[in-house]
């Protein structure tokens, strides 16, 4: 049996603003942008090294809109692994990504928390070993 998490929905306020952040600031690839009619689009992005795609899902209604930027109740909910922490931290910083702390070195690797354009918290992480 083979199972994997292929896509994770991330509620966003605006498709194009979210695409610009993930593609231009984090270097993700735009893997699909399909018009679904009625103002809805199927928009996915993925990191260059693979892994799960993000479905950038525009908030539909007040309940979903209230959760934009707070998908995980204020804790780090997304983990972007890298093979070169120093390179990616410098590139993200140069592109205006907001880090909430200075890089730190933990038993599991090098890490720093950053926010996406809406305030969701991410770890940029280079695992040890």
C-alpha positions as CSV (number, residue, x, y, z in Angstrom):
1,X,0.0,0.0,0.0
2,X,1.3,3.5,-0.8
3,X,-0.2,6.6,0.7
4,X,1.0,10.2,0.8
5,X,-0.3,13.6,1.6
6,X,-0.4,15.3,-1.8
7,X,-2.1,18.6,-1.3
8,X,-3.0,20.8,1.7
9,X,-5.6,23.5,1.5
10,X,-4.5,27.0,2.7
11,X,-7.3,29.5,3.0
12,X,-6.2,32.8,1.5
13,X,-7.8,36.2,1.0
14,X,-6.8,36.6,-2.7
15,X,-5.5,34.2,-5.3
16,X,-3.1,36.5,-7.0
17,X,-1.6,38.0,-3.8
18,X,-1.0,34.5,-2.5
19,X,0.6,33.3,-5.8
20,X,2.9,36.3,-5.8
21,X,4.0,35.5,-2.2
22,X,4.7,31.8,-2.7
23,X,6.2,32.1,-6.1
24,X,8.1,35.4,-5.9
25,X,9.2,35.4,-2.2
26,X,9.5,31.6,-1.4
27,X,10.5,30.4,-4.9
28,X,7.6,27.9,-5.2
29,X,6.4,26.8,-8.6
30,X,2.8,27.6,-9.7
31,X,1.7,24.0,-10.6
32,X,-1.9,24.8,-11.5
33,X,-4.3,27.8,-12.0
34,X,-7.6,26.6,-13.4
35,X,-10.7,28.7,-13.6
36,X,-13.5,26.7,-11.9
37,X,-16.2,29.3,-12.8
38,X,-18.1,31.5,-10.4
39,X,-14.9,33.3,-9.3
40,X,-13.3,30.1,-8.0
41,X,-9.9,28.8,-9.2
42,X,-7.9,25.7,-8.5
43,X,-4.5,27.1,-7.6
44,X,-1.7,25.0,-6.4
45,X,1.9,25.8,-5.7
46,X,4.8,23.5,-4.6
47,X,8.3,23.9,-3.4
48,X,11.1,23.3,-5.8
49,X,12.3,20.1,-4.0
50,X,8.9,18.4,-4.1
51,X,6.6,17.4,-1.3
52,X,3.0,18.3,-0.7
53,X,1.4,21.0,-2.8
54,X,-0.5,23.9,-1.3
55,X,-4.0,24.5,-2.6
56,X,-4.5,28.3,-2.3
57,X,-8.2,28.3,-1.6
58,X,-9.9,31.7,-1.5
59,X,-12.0,32.2,1.5
60,X,-15.7,31.7,0.8
61,X,-17.8,33.6,3.4
62,X,-17.2,35.2,6.7
63,X,-16.3,32.0,8.7
64,X,-13.5,31.0,6.3
65,X,-12.3,34.7,6.0
66,X,-12.0,34.8,9.8
67,X,-9.4,32.0,9.6
68,X,-7.2,33.5,6.9
69,X,-3.8,33.9,8.6
70,X,-4.7,31.8,11.6
71,X,-5.0,28.4,10.1
72,X,-3.5,26.7,13.1
73,X,-4.5,28.8,16.0
74,X,-1.3,30.8,16.2
75,X,1.2,28.0,16.3
76,X,3.7,27.0,13.6
77,X,1.7,24.8,11.3
78,X,3.8,24.5,8.2
79,X,7.4,23.3,7.9
80,X,9.5,24.1,4.8
81,X,12.6,21.9,4.8
82,X,15.7,23.0,3.0
83,X,19.1,21.5,2.2
84,X,20.8,24.9,2.8
85,X,19.3,26.9,5.6
86,X,21.8,29.8,5.3
87,X,21.1,30.2,1.6
88,X,17.3,30.2,1.9
89,X,17.2,32.4,5.0
90,X,19.3,35.0,3.2
91,X,17.2,34.8,0.0
92,X,13.9,35.0,1.9
93,X,15.1,37.9,4.0
94,X,16.3,39.7,0.8
95,X,12.9,39.2,-0.7
96,X,11.1,40.7,2.3
97,X,9.9,37.6,4.1
98,X,9.2,38.4,7.7
99,X,11.1,36.3,10.2
100,X,9.9,36.3,13.8
101,X,13.2,35.3,15.3
102,X,16.8,34.9,14.6
103,X,18.0,31.5,13.3
104,X,18.6,29.0,16.1
105,X,20.2,25.6,16.2
106,X,18.2,22.8,17.9
107,X,19.0,19.1,18.4
108,X,16.9,18.4,15.2
109,X,18.5,21.1,13.0
110,X,18.7,24.8,12.1
111,X,15.4,26.6,12.2
112,X,13.7,30.1,12.1
113,X,10.0,30.9,12.2
114,X,8.6,33.2,9.5
115,X,5.2,34.4,8.5
116,X,3.4,34.1,5.2
117,X,1.7,37.1,3.7
118,X,-1.4,36.6,6.0
119,X,0.5,35.8,9.2
120,X,0.4,32.0,9.2
121,X,3.6,30.7,10.9
122,X,6.1,28.6,9.1
123,X,9.4,27.0,10.1
124,X,12.3,27.2,7.7
125,X,14.1,24.1,8.7
126,X,17.3,22.3,7.8
127,X,17.2,18.9,9.6
128,X,20.4,17.6,11.0
129,X,22.0,14.7,9.3
